[in-house]
């Protein structure tokens, strides 16, 4: 099955700072999560809180805006 996203590519330009901040949050936890030294049930609320502060909602909103605009051109 072919993806409905086609050639869509997210442009981080308007949310570059938020993307960098969210990346830093994830980098902080990735190793511990992948190795099992962090308990996801314990740290997930902390990760979610830090992502909120970092601007994840702005990134999601911009990605959705861009995707909606892209999909309109595909109809």
Helices and strands as residue ranges (DSSP letters): G 13-15, H 16-35, H 40-54, H 56-73
